[in-house]
Amino acid sequence: LDWSRFLMRKQFTETIEYLFSQDENLVLLLCDIGVYGFRNSFKNYPDRIYNIGIMEQSTVSIAAGLSLSGYTPTIHTIAPFLIERAYEQIKIDLCYNKLKANLVSVGGTFDYSGLGCTHHCPNDVTLINNLPDTNVFLPGNRNEFNYLFNKYYNSGKINYFRLTEHSNKTHFETNSKQNLILKEGSDMTILVVGNLLDNVLEATYDLDVSIVYTNTIKPFDISILKKFSNQKLLIFEPYTSGVLLNNIINSGYNKFKGIYNYGIPNKFIDKYGSYSDLIKYVSLDPQSIRESILNKINDW
């Protein structure tokens, strides 16, 4: 078993345990996920961490009550159960009442690939992105999560942090900027989100392309992209494609020579296999990404 794949979840535990010691208003609600990992917190802060059980909708409503009482609630469980199953409660109990809360999921799109589409969640980013007063983050590794959570967890909004068990091996010296230019080229610009970065870097190692990396979907800062307005823009997203295109258009800036989305297709993925198998099936593996990029270069 490759334990390194769980490093982002381990960082989540460490980040929460540190903030428990700093912020007496922070409360963590679990839904039978990560309970053992937080065993020290249950011992040291028993009045600020609760395992509500497999009752995600009720957990969101409890979080709303805590937020109304002045606390900063954080909820953690598997993405489809937190975001899709409890979406009405997120929308009405939290969003409509303008309350603050943190939603921290695990599982993402295909992390639980062997359990089938009941545990896939490619639409979570779209759903939260479409709600007002929300932030959406897809950290690519544990350091990025730690920075983003510490910066935004008490922002007064609903913050969605999407953890993955397949982190990037690529790290940066600083995570202070949400958009980073990793490479500048002349053929086109590639905007890559979260843990797809390693696949894009492998696919483009010898190509004359610009690469911009982001771990923040909302709020999205388009300022860096304006530098590449004379190029085609290709977007690679590890969720149902189209979210960043929508955010870019809504920013009022659309001067690229064409924008193309590559993400999870809007259909049920009824295949079983490993994470790598399913990423290849939806053409987001390095070879497929390279073919998509070369096709657009040749269309220039």
C-alpha positions as CSV (number, residue, x, y, z in Angstrom):
1,L,0.0,0.0,0.0
2,D,1.4,3.4,-1.0
3,W,0.8,5.5,2.1
4,S,2.1,8.6,0.4
5,R,-1.2,9.0,-1.4
6,F,-2.9,9.8,2.0
7,L,-0.6,12.8,2.7
8,M,-3.2,15.4,2.0
9,R,-5.7,13.9,4.4
10,K,-2.9,13.6,7.0
11,Q,-2.2,17.3,6.4
12,F,-5.9,18.1,7.0
13,T,-5.7,16.3,10.4
14,E,-2.5,18.3,11.3
15,T,-4.0,21.6,10.1
16,I,-7.2,21.1,12.1
17,E,-5.3,20.0,15.3
18,Y,-3.1,23.2,15.1
19,L,-6.1,25.5,14.5
20,F,-7.9,23.8,17.4
21,S,-5.2,25.1,19.7
22,Q,-5.4,28.6,18.2
23,D,-9.1,29.2,17.6
24,E,-11.6,28.2,20.2
25,N,-14.5,28.8,17.8
26,L,-13.4,26.1,15.4
27,V,-15.7,23.0,15.4
28,L,-15.2,19.8,13.3
29,L,-18.1,17.6,12.3
30,L,-17.3,14.1,10.8
31,C,-19.7,11.7,9.0
32,D,-18.0,8.4,9.9
33,I,-15.0,9.4,7.7
34,G,-11.5,10.2,9.2
35,V,-12.6,9.4,12.8
36,Y,-9.5,7.4,13.6
37,G,-7.2,10.0,12.1
38,F,-8.6,12.6,14.5
39,R,-8.3,10.4,17.6
40,N,-6.0,13.0,19.3
41,S,-8.5,15.8,18.7
42,F,-11.3,13.7,20.2
43,K,-9.0,13.3,23.3
44,N,-7.8,16.9,23.5
45,Y,-10.9,18.8,22.3
46,P,-13.9,16.6,23.0
47,D,-16.3,19.5,23.0
48,R,-15.3,20.7,19.5
49,I,-15.2,17.6,17.4
50,Y,-18.2,15.3,16.8
51,N,-18.8,12.2,14.7
52,I,-22.4,12.8,13.6
53,G,-22.4,9.5,11.6
54,I,-23.8,8.8,8.1
55,M,-26.3,11.7,8.2
56,E,-24.8,14.3,5.9
57,Q,-27.9,16.4,5.5
58,S,-28.4,16.6,9.2
59,T,-24.7,17.4,9.7
60,V,-24.9,20.4,7.4
61,S,-28.0,21.6,9.3
62,I,-26.1,21.2,12.6
63,A,-23.2,23.2,11.1
64,A,-25.6,26.0,10.2
65,G,-26.8,26.1,13.8
66,L,-23.2,26.3,15.0
67,S,-22.4,29.0,12.6
68,L,-25.5,31.0,13.8
69,S,-24.1,30.6,17.3
70,G,-20.8,32.2,16.4
71,Y,-18.7,29.1,15.8
72,T,-16.7,28.2,12.6
73,P,-17.9,24.7,11.6
74,T,-16.0,22.4,9.3
75,I,-17.6,19.3,7.8
76,H,-15.6,16.4,6.4
77,T,-16.8,13.3,4.5
78,I,-16.8,11.8,1.0
79,A,-17.6,14.2,-1.8
80,P,-20.8,12.8,-3.3
81,F,-22.4,12.5,0.2
82,L,-21.3,15.9,1.4
83,I,-22.0,17.9,-1.8
84,E,-24.6,16.1,-3.8
85,R,-26.6,14.4,-1.1
86,A,-26.7,17.5,1.2
87,Y,-26.9,20.1,-1.5
88,E,-30.3,21.4,-0.5
89,Q,-29.1,21.9,3.1
90,I,-25.9,23.7,1.8
91,K,-28.0,25.9,-0.4
92,I,-30.8,26.8,2.1
93,D,-29.4,26.3,5.6
94,L,-25.9,27.8,4.9
95,C,-26.0,29.9,1.7
96,Y,-29.5,31.4,1.9
97,N,-28.8,32.4,5.5
98,K,-25.3,33.9,4.6
99,L,-23.5,31.7,7.1
100,K,-19.9,30.7,7.2
101,A,-18.7,27.1,7.0
102,N,-16.0,24.9,5.6
103,L,-16.8,21.8,3.5
104,V,-13.8,19.5,3.2
105,S,-14.4,16.5,1.0
106,V,-12.3,13.5,0.1
107,G,-12.7,11.2,-2.9
108,G,-13.0,13.8,-5.7
109,T,-13.9,12.4,-9.0
110,F,-12.3,8.9,-9.1
111,D,-10.3,8.4,-5.9
112,Y,-12.8,5.7,-4.9
113,S,-12.7,4.2,-8.4
114,G,-13.3,0.7,-7.3
115,L,-16.6,1.5,-5.7
116,G,-18.2,2.7,-8.9
117,C,-20.2,5.8,-9.9
118,T,-22.0,6.0,-6.5
119,H,-18.7,7.2,-5.1
120,H,-17.7,9.3,-8.2
121,C,-18.4,13.1,-7.8
122,P,-17.4,15.1,-10.9
123,N,-20.1,17.7,-10.4
124,D,-19.2,18.9,-7.0
125,V,-17.2,21.9,-8.2
126,T,-20.0,22.9,-10.5
127,L,-22.6,22.8,-7.8
128,I,-20.7,24.8,-5.2
129,N,-19.3,27.2,-7.8
130,N,-22.9,28.1,-8.8
131,L,-23.9,29.1,-5.2
132,P,-23.4,32.7,-4.1
133,D,-20.8,33.7,-1.4
134,T,-18.8,30.5,-1.9
135,N,-15.1,29.8,-2.5
136,V,-13.8,26.7,-4.2
137,F,-10.3,25.3,-3.8
138,L,-8.6,22.3,-5.3
139,P,-5.1,22.0,-3.7
140,G,-2.7,20.0,-5.6
141,N,-0.7,18.8,-2.6
142,R,-0.6,19.0,1.2
143,N,1.3,22.3,1.4
144,E,-1.2,24.0,-0.8
145,F,-4.1,22.7,1.3
146,N,-2.4,23.9,4.5
147,Y,-1.9,27.4,3.1
148,L,-5.4,27.7,1.6
149,F,-7.2,26.4,4.7
150,N,-5.3,28.6,7.1
151,K,-6.0,31.7,4.9
152,Y,-9.7,31.1,4.1
153,Y,-11.3,28.9,6.8
154,N,-12.6,32.0,8.7
155,S,-13.3,34.1,5.6
156,G,-17.0,34.5,6.5
157,K,-18.1,32.5,3.4
158,I,-18.8,28.9,2.5
159,N,-15.4,27.4,1.6
160,Y,-15.1,24.2,-0.3
161,F,-11.8,22.3,-0.1
162,R,-11.6,19.3,-2.4
163,L,-9.0,16.9,-1.1
164,T,-7.5,14.2,-3.3
165,E,-5.6,11.0,-2.6
166,H,-3.6,11.5,-5.8
167,S,-1.5,14.6,-5.1
168,N,1.0,16.3,-7.4
169,K,4.6,15.5,-6.9
170,T,5.4,19.0,-8.2
171,H,5.8,21.5,-5.3
172,F,6.3,25.2,-5.3
173,E,8.4,27.4,-3.0
174,T,5.4,29.6,-2.2
175,N,1.6,29.0,-2.3
176,S,0.7,32.7,-1.8
177,K,-0.5,33.2,-5.4
178,Q,-3.6,31.3,-6.6
179,N,-2.3,31.4,-10.3
180,L,1.3,30.6,-11.1
181,I,3.0,30.8,-14.5
182,L,5.2,27.7,-14.7
183,K,6.3,28.0,-18.3
184,E,6.0,30.5,-21.1
185,G,5.8,29.4,-24.8
186,S,4.5,30.7,-28.1
187,D,2.1,28.0,-29.4
188,M,-0.7,28.2,-26.8
189,T,-1.6,28.6,-23.2
190,I,-2.6,25.7,-20.9
191,L,-4.5,26.4,-17.7
192,V,-4.4,23.3,-15.4
193,V,-6.3,22.8,-12.2
194,G,-5.1,21.0,-9.0
195,N,-3.9,17.5,-9.2
196,L,-3.8,17.3,-13.0
197,L,-0.7,19.3,-13.0
198,D,1.8,16.4,-13.1
199,N,0.0,14.9,-16.0
200,V,0.1,18.1,-18.0
201,L,3.8,18.7,-17.2
202,E,4.6,15.2,-18.4
203,A,2.5,15.7,-21.5
204,T,4.2,19.0,-22.5
205,Y,7.8,18.5,-21.4
206,D,9.1,19.3,-24.9
207,L,6.3,21.5,-26.3
208,D,6.6,25.3,-26.7
209,V,3.5,26.1,-24.7
210,S,2.7,28.4,-21.7
211,I,1.5,26.7,-18.6
212,V,-0.6,28.4,-15.8
213,Y,-1.4,26.5,-12.7
214,T,-4.3,27.2,-10.4
215,N,-5.7,25.7,-7.2
216,T,-8.5,28.3,-6.8
217,I,-11.6,28.1,-8.9
218,K,-13.5,30.7,-7.1
219,P,-12.6,33.5,-6.6
220,F,-10.6,33.2,-9.9
221,D,-8.0,35.8,-10.7
222,I,-7.8,36.2,-14.5
223,S,-5.1,38.9,-14.4
224,I,-2.2,36.5,-15.2
225,L,-4.1,35.0,-18.2
226,K,-4.4,38.4,-19.8
227,K,-0.7,38.2,-20.6
228,F,-1.5,35.3,-23.0
229,S,-4.6,36.8,-24.7
230,N,-3.0,36.4,-28.2
231,Q,-3.0,32.6,-27.8
232,K,-5.4,29.8,-27.7
233,L,-6.4,28.8,-24.2
234,L,-6.7,25.1,-23.2
235,I,-8.3,24.3,-19.8
236,F,-7.7,20.9,-18.1
237,E,-10.0,20.3,-15.1
238,P,-10.3,17.2,-12.9
239,Y,-14.1,17.6,-12.7
240,T,-17.0,18.2,-15.1
241,S,-15.6,20.6,-17.7
242,G,-16.8,24.1,-18.1
243,V,-16.5,25.7,-14.7
244,L,-13.5,27.8,-15.3
245,L,-14.7,28.8,-18.8
246,N,-17.9,30.1,-17.1
247,N,-15.8,32.0,-14.5
248,I,-13.6,33.5,-17.2
249,I,-16.5,34.7,-19.3
250,N,-18.2,36.1,-16.2
251,S,-15.1,38.1,-15.5
252,G,-15.8,40.1,-18.6
253,Y,-12.6,39.2,-20.3
254,N,-12.6,37.0,-23.4
255,K,-9.9,38.0,-25.8
256,F,-8.3,34.6,-26.4
257,K,-8.0,33.2,-29.9
258,G,-10.2,30.3,-28.7
259,I,-11.0,28.5,-25.4
260,Y,-11.2,24.7,-25.2
261,N,-12.3,22.6,-22.2
262,Y,-10.9,19.2,-21.3
263,G,-12.4,17.6,-18.1
264,I,-14.7,14.9,-17.0
265,P,-17.5,14.3,-19.6
266,N,-21.1,15.0,-18.6
267,K,-22.1,11.3,-18.4
268,F,-22.1,8.5,-15.9
269,I,-18.8,6.6,-15.9
270,D,-19.9,3.0,-15.5
271,K,-16.4,1.5,-15.8
272,Y,-14.5,-0.1,-13.0
273,G,-10.8,-0.1,-12.4
274,S,-8.0,1.9,-10.8
275,Y,-7.8,5.7,-10.6
276,S,-5.3,5.6,-13.5
277,D,-7.7,3.4,-15.6
278,L,-10.5,5.9,-15.2
279,I,-8.4,9.0,-15.8
280,K,-7.2,7.3,-19.0
281,Y,-10.8,6.4,-19.9
282,V,-11.8,10.1,-19.8
283,S,-8.6,11.2,-21.7
284,L,-6.9,13.0,-18.9
285,D,-3.8,10.8,-18.7
286,P,-0.5,12.3,-20.0
287,Q,-0.7,10.6,-23.4
288,S,-4.3,11.7,-24.0
289,I,-3.5,15.3,-22.8
290,R,-0.5,15.4,-25.2
291,E,-2.7,14.3,-28.1
292,S,-5.3,16.9,-27.3
293,I,-2.7,19.7,-27.2
294,L,-1.0,18.6,-30.4
295,N,-4.3,18.5,-32.2
296,K,-4.9,22.1,-31.3
297,I,-1.3,23.1,-32.2
298,N,-1.8,21.6,-35.6
299,D,-5.1,23.4,-36.0
300,W,-3.4,26.8,-35.6
